[in-house]
């Protein structure tokens, strides 16, 4: 489900900004972008995102800067110093120059000092950073909730339309049966005039033909599936996958009604049902 949440902290100790974006996805796929300062906390952050946001493509951007003077510790970069010194010494020997001041020269060159994060400062700032992350997650969930209200309204509307179309099918079905009976009566009269007419075999084939075109069971099951969809939608738990399974069953009954009805008017209604069902399936991808 799409969502967005943002939280910032700005004081004389630190500056933190958290931004979370989520997009539709069947599974949880989290992507975390942050400085190396809290790289050891990445697993903890990822687990927190998954447990709270459950599903979706999740992007978290964490910007952090400490304002304390002791936030960074400087240390000699010995490998760089040795490399500079050996290179300068080799050049000096080739030129028959003195090596006395080489170390002094080396210490003025770039990257001879490396700055490291002060672990004590990071440990002190982490609780504030974590609270900012939790606050951004809460805002993302709130954003999703507002999206969910509109989504629920759309799903209920589509289910209601399919139910209305089903009632139209129920009205048309008896008329279809009468037309079918009349066609059969005409065909029976024609067959009975044939000297080779076998009444027993004809009766068996007639029963099979009628059963093949009967859609009463499909109408009942479709109504039950629609009712169950709404009941599942009313539960407080996240039921996106379950609603998806129910939508599949709804589609199966709609397709069967269309194929068995053998009636132009009912098939037109079935097309409208399928249109609403596609809307349900599309919207259902946004449900956790």
C-alpha positions as CSV (number, residue, x, y, z in Angstrom):
1,X,0.0,0.0,0.0
2,X,1.3,3.5,-0.8
3,X,2.3,5.5,2.2
4,X,4.5,8.4,3.4
5,X,5.9,9.5,6.7
6,X,8.5,12.0,7.8
7,X,10.1,13.1,11.1
8,X,12.9,15.5,11.9
9,X,14.8,16.4,15.1
10,X,16.9,19.5,15.3
11,X,18.6,20.7,18.5
12,X,22.0,21.7,19.8
13,X,23.1,18.1,20.0
14,X,22.2,16.6,16.7
15,X,20.2,16.9,13.4
16,X,18.1,14.0,12.2
17,X,15.7,13.6,9.4
18,X,13.7,10.4,8.5
19,X,11.7,9.9,5.4
20,X,9.7,6.7,4.6
21,X,7.9,5.9,1.4
22,X,6.0,2.7,0.6
23,X,4.6,1.3,-2.7
24,X,2.4,-1.6,-3.5
25,X,4.0,-5.1,-3.4
26,X,2.9,-8.6,-2.4
27,X,5.9,-9.0,-0.1
28,X,8.0,-6.8,2.2
29,X,11.0,-5.3,0.4
30,X,12.8,-2.7,2.4
31,X,15.6,-0.4,1.1
32,X,17.5,1.7,3.7
33,X,19.7,4.6,2.7
34,X,21.7,6.2,5.5
35,X,25.3,7.2,6.4
36,X,27.7,4.7,7.8
37,X,27.3,6.1,11.3
38,X,24.5,3.7,12.2
39,X,25.4,0.9,9.7
40,X,25.4,-1.6,12.6
41,X,21.8,-0.8,13.3
42,X,20.6,-1.6,9.8
43,X,19.2,-5.1,10.7
44,X,17.3,-3.6,13.7
45,X,15.8,-0.9,11.4
46,X,14.9,-3.4,8.7
47,X,13.1,-5.7,11.2
48,X,11.3,-2.7,12.7
49,X,10.0,-1.7,9.3
50,X,8.9,-5.2,8.4
51,X,7.1,-5.8,11.7
52,X,5.2,-2.5,11.6
53,X,4.6,-2.0,7.8
54,X,4.2,-5.7,6.9
55,X,4.1,-5.5,3.1
56,X,5.2,-3.2,0.3
57,X,8.3,-1.7,-1.2
58,X,9.6,0.3,1.7
59,X,12.3,3.1,1.3
60,X,13.8,4.7,4.4
61,X,16.2,7.6,4.1
62,X,18.0,8.5,7.3
63,X,20.1,11.7,7.4
64,X,22.1,12.2,10.6
65,X,24.7,14.8,11.8
66,X,26.0,15.3,15.3
67,X,26.7,18.9,16.5
68,X,29.0,17.9,19.3
69,X,32.6,18.8,19.0
70,X,33.7,15.4,20.1
71,X,31.5,13.6,17.6
72,X,34.5,12.6,15.4
73,X,37.9,11.2,16.5
74,X,41.0,11.8,14.4
75,X,43.5,9.0,13.9
76,X,46.7,8.6,11.9
77,X,46.2,6.8,8.6
78,X,49.4,4.8,8.8
79,X,49.1,3.0,5.5
80,X,48.7,6.3,3.6
81,X,51.6,7.9,5.6
82,X,53.9,4.9,4.8
83,X,53.0,5.1,1.1
84,X,53.7,8.8,0.9
85,X,57.0,8.4,2.8
86,X,58.3,5.5,0.6
87,X,57.4,7.3,-2.6
88,X,59.1,10.5,-1.6
89,X,62.1,8.7,-0.3
90,X,62.5,6.8,-3.6
91,X,62.3,10.1,-5.5
92,X,64.7,11.8,-3.1
93,X,67.3,9.0,-3.5
94,X,67.0,9.2,-7.3
95,X,67.7,12.9,-7.1
96,X,70.4,12.6,-4.4
97,X,68.4,14.8,-2.1
98,X,68.3,14.7,1.7
99,X,65.7,12.6,3.4
100,X,65.7,14.5,6.7
101,X,62.4,16.4,6.4
102,X,60.5,13.8,4.5
103,X,58.2,12.8,7.4
104,X,57.5,16.5,8.1
105,X,56.4,16.9,4.5
106,X,54.3,13.8,4.5
107,X,52.3,14.9,7.5
108,X,51.1,17.9,5.6
109,X,49.7,15.8,2.7
110,X,46.0,14.9,2.2
111,X,44.3,12.0,4.1
112,X,47.1,11.4,6.6
113,X,44.5,11.8,9.3
114,X,41.3,9.8,9.2
115,X,38.2,10.8,11.2
116,X,36.1,8.1,12.9
117,X,32.7,8.4,14.5
118,X,32.8,8.6,18.2
119,X,31.1,5.4,19.4
120,X,30.1,7.0,22.7
121,X,28.4,9.9,20.9
122,X,26.5,7.5,18.5
123,X,25.3,5.4,21.4
124,X,24.0,8.5,23.1
125,X,22.2,9.7,20.0
126,X,20.8,6.4,18.9
127,X,17.7,6.5,21.1
128,X,16.7,9.9,19.6
129,X,17.3,8.5,16.1
130,X,15.2,5.4,16.9
131,X,12.3,7.5,18.2
132,X,12.4,9.5,15.0
133,X,12.2,6.3,12.9
134,X,9.3,5.1,15.0
135,X,7.5,8.4,14.6
136,X,8.0,8.3,10.8
137,X,6.6,4.8,10.7
138,X,3.6,5.8,12.8
139,X,2.9,8.7,10.3
140,X,3.3,6.2,7.4
141,X,0.7,3.9,9.0
142,X,-1.7,6.9,9.5
143,X,-1.2,7.8,5.8
144,X,-2.0,4.3,4.9
145,X,-5.1,4.3,7.1
146,X,-6.6,7.3,5.2
147,X,-5.8,5.5,1.9
148,X,-7.4,2.4,3.3
149,X,-10.7,4.2,4.0
150,X,-11.0,5.2,0.4
151,X,-10.0,1.8,-0.7
152,X,-12.6,0.1,1.5
153,X,-15.3,2.4,0.0
154,X,-14.3,1.4,-3.5
155,X,-14.3,-2.3,-2.8
156,X,-17.7,-2.2,-1.1
157,X,-19.0,-0.3,-4.1
158,X,-17.8,-2.9,-6.6
159,X,-19.2,-5.8,-4.5
160,X,-22.5,-4.0,-4.3
161,X,-22.6,-3.5,-8.0
162,X,-21.9,-7.2,-8.6
163,X,-24.7,-8.1,-6.2
164,X,-27.0,-5.8,-8.1
165,X,-26.0,-7.4,-11.4
166,X,-26.7,-10.8,-9.8
167,X,-30.2,-9.7,-8.9
168,X,-30.7,-8.8,-12.6
169,X,-29.5,-12.2,-13.6
170,X,-32.0,-13.8,-11.2
171,X,-34.8,-11.7,-12.9
172,X,-33.7,-12.7,-16.4
173,X,-33.1,-16.4,-15.7
174,X,-36.8,-17.5,-15.6
175,X,-37.3,-15.8,-18.9
176,X,-34.3,-17.6,-20.3
177,X,-35.7,-20.9,-19.0
178,X,-39.0,-20.3,-20.7
179,X,-37.3,-19.5,-24.0
180,X,-35.2,-22.7,-23.6
181,X,-38.4,-24.8,-22.9
182,X,-40.1,-23.4,-25.9
183,X,-37.2,-24.2,-28.1
184,X,-37.0,-27.7,-26.6
185,X,-40.8,-28.3,-27.2
186,X,-40.4,-27.4,-30.8
187,X,-37.5,-29.7,-31.2
188,X,-39.3,-32.5,-29.3
189,X,-42.3,-32.2,-31.7
190,X,-39.9,-32.5,-34.6
191,X,-38.1,-35.6,-33.2
192,X,-41.4,-37.4,-32.3
193,X,-42.4,-37.3,-35.9
194,X,-39.3,-39.3,-36.8
195,X,-39.9,-43.1,-37.0
196,X,-36.5,-43.8,-35.3
197,X,-37.3,-41.7,-32.3
198,X,-36.1,-43.3,-29.0
199,X,-38.0,-41.6,-26.2
200,X,-35.8,-43.1,-23.3
201,X,-32.6,-42.0,-24.9
202,X,-34.0,-38.6,-25.7
203,X,-35.2,-38.1,-22.1
204,X,-31.7,-38.9,-20.8
205,X,-30.1,-36.4,-23.2
206,X,-32.7,-33.8,-22.3
207,X,-32.0,-34.1,-18.6
208,X,-28.2,-33.8,-19.3
209,X,-28.8,-30.7,-21.5
210,X,-31.0,-29.0,-18.9
211,X,-28.5,-29.7,-16.1
212,X,-25.7,-28.3,-18.2
213,X,-27.5,-25.0,-18.7
214,X,-28.8,-24.7,-15.1
215,X,-27.1,-21.8,-13.2
216,X,-29.0,-21.9,-9.9
217,X,-26.0,-23.3,-8.0
218,X,-23.7,-20.7,-9.4
219,X,-26.1,-17.9,-8.4
220,X,-26.2,-19.2,-4.9
221,X,-22.4,-19.6,-4.6
222,X,-21.8,-16.2,-6.1
223,X,-24.1,-14.6,-3.5
224,X,-22.3,-16.4,-0.7
225,X,-18.8,-15.4,-2.0
226,X,-19.9,-11.7,-2.2
227,X,-21.2,-11.9,1.4
228,X,-18.1,-13.6,2.6
229,X,-15.9,-10.9,0.9
230,X,-17.7,-8.2,2.9
231,X,-17.5,-10.1,6.1
232,X,-13.7,-10.6,5.6
233,X,-13.4,-6.9,4.8
234,X,-15.1,-6.0,8.1
235,X,-12.5,-7.9,10.2
236,X,-9.8,-5.8,11.9
237,X,-7.0,-8.0,10.7
238,X,-5.1,-7.5,7.4
239,X,-6.6,-9.9,5.0
240,X,-5.3,-8.9,1.6
241,X,-4.4,-12.4,0.5
242,X,-7.6,-13.9,1.8
243,X,-9.7,-11.3,-0.1
244,X,-7.6,-12.2,-3.2
245,X,-8.6,-15.9,-2.8
246,X,-12.3,-15.0,-2.4
247,X,-12.1,-12.7,-5.5
248,X,-10.8,-15.7,-7.5
249,X,-13.8,-17.8,-6.4
250,X,-16.1,-14.9,-7.3
251,X,-14.5,-14.8,-10.8
252,X,-15.0,-18.6,-11.2
253,X,-18.7,-18.4,-10.5
254,X,-19.2,-15.3,-12.8
255,X,-17.4,-17.1,-15.6
256,X,-19.5,-20.3,-15.2
257,X,-22.7,-18.3,-15.3
258,X,-21.6,-16.6,-18.5
259,X,-20.6,-19.9,-20.2
260,X,-23.7,-21.9,-19.0
261,X,-26.4,-19.3,-19.4
262,X,-26.2,-19.3,-23.2
263,X,-28.2,-16.1,-23.2
264,X,-27.2,-12.7,-24.7
265,X,-28.8,-10.5,-22.1
266,X,-27.3,-12.4,-19.2
267,X,-23.9,-12.5,-20.9
268,X,-24.0,-8.7,-21.1
269,X,-24.5,-8.5,-17.4
270,X,-21.7,-11.0,-16.9
271,X,-19.4,-8.6,-18.8
272,X,-20.3,-5.8,-16.3
273,X,-19.7,-8.2,-13.4
274,X,-16.2,-9.0,-14.8
275,X,-15.4,-5.3,-15.1
276,X,-16.2,-4.7,-11.4
277,X,-14.3,-7.8,-10.4
278,X,-11.2,-6.5,-12.2
279,X,-11.5,-3.3,-10.2
280,X,-11.6,-5.4,-7.0
281,X,-8.5,-7.4,-8.0
282,X,-6.6,-4.2,-8.8
283,X,-7.6,-2.5,-5.6
284,X,-6.9,-5.6,-3.6
285,X,-3.2,-5.3,-4.4
286,X,-3.1,-2.3,-2.1
287,X,-4.4,-4.3,0.9
288,X,-2.0,-5.6,3.4
